[in-house]
C-alpha cells in the first residue's frame, strides 16, 4: 500500500500573501510543465522542497538576500550557482535563474506551495490534515486513509498534526472543508446546549411569574 502520509509543504513557514500566491501559481504551472516534458516532475518538486527546507528555513538571511532585490540578476544567478548548483538538477537551476532574472525569487515559497497543489490535482490526490490530541498509530492512519479514499474518490495524502487542545477524537481538513469530530468541539456543543436550555428555563419561569394567568 502506498504511503499516504506527508508533511505540509507550507508547514512552519507562515502565511503566504495573496499577491505571492497569484505569482506562485503562474510560475508553478510553467515549472511543472517543463518538468513533465522532461519526465522529472516528482524529482524536481522534491528538489524544490529541499531548497526551501535545507537552504531557506535554516538560513533566513540567505532567503532575505535572494528576495531583497539588492542583487542584480547576474549576481543572483551567480549566488544560486555557487550555493545550490552542486546539488540541484539543471532543470531546477535553470528555473531558479529565470526567477532571478525576473526578480521573483521572493516567491519561492509560494511557487513551492502552488507546485504541490497543482501536482496533487494532476495526480488525482487530495491533501488531508488529520489533527488529533495525541499521535495516531500507523495502522490507524492507514485505516483512515482507506476510508477517505472511498469517500473522496481521490488518493488522500494524510498530513498528521498533534493538537492537545482537541482532548480526543479527530479533526479533518480537506481544502476549505473541515470535518470536526473532536471531543473539544463535542464538549463545547454540549455546553452550549446546556446554557441554552438553562436560559430557556429561566425565561419560561419569568414569563410564568409575570403572567397572572400562569399562577
Secondary structure, DSSP 8 states (H G I E B T S, - for coil): ----B---TTTTS----HHHHHHHHHHHHHHHHHHHHHT-HHHHHHHHHHIIIIIISS-HHHHHHHHHS-S-HHHHHHHHHHHHGGGS-HHHHHHHHHHHHTT-GGGHHHHHHHHHHHHHHHHTEEEEEEEESS---HHHHHHHHHHHHHHHSSEEEEEEEE-GGG-SEEEEEETTEEEEEEHHHHHHHHHHHHHHHHHHHHHHHHHHHH-GGG-
